[in-house]
Amino acid sequence: MSGAWDGLIVMGLLVLLLVLGVRKLRPKVHIPWKTSAIVLVFIFVCMLLWAWSWR
């Protein structure tokens, strides 16, 4: 497997863990955002960090 897919696989696993964590915490802690909004912000931050690393 090429190195280009490794980052995508890791990011997908992190998103999966984020979704599971948010859904598990939601009954205990009030989280004002929807799960999909949290995932989108997480992906946006990852893309920004990736772009910053390539400058």
N, C-alpha and C positions, 0 to 999 in steps of 0.2 A: 504494500500500500504506500502511496506517495505521501510525502510530508504535507502536501496541500490539504489533504483530507483530515489529517490528525487534529488540526485546530477546529474544524467544523464538528468533528465527533465530540471533542472535549466541550465545545460551547453548547452542543445539543444536550450533553449529559448535565452540564451546569444549569441549563434552563429547566430540564426535567426535575433536578433536585430543588431548584428555586420554587417551581410550581408546587411540588409535594410539600415543601417546607411551609409555604404560605398557606396552603389549604389546611395543614395540620395546626398552624398557629392561629388561624382566623377565629376559631371558637374561643380561644383563650385571651387573645389580644385584639383590640380594635384596630384594624388596618384600613385606613380610609380609601385606599385605591383598590380597583379591581385587580384580579390576578393577571389578566392580559395586559393591563397598563404597566404593572411592575415588570413583566417579562419584556415588554417593548423598551422600557427605559434601560433595563439591564443589557439588552442587545445593542441599543444605541451607545451606551457607555463603552461596551466592548469594542464596537466599531471605531469609536473615537480614540480609544487607547491603541488600537491596531494601526490606525492612520497616523497617530502621533509617533509610534515607534518606527514608521517608515520614512519620517522626514529627515 
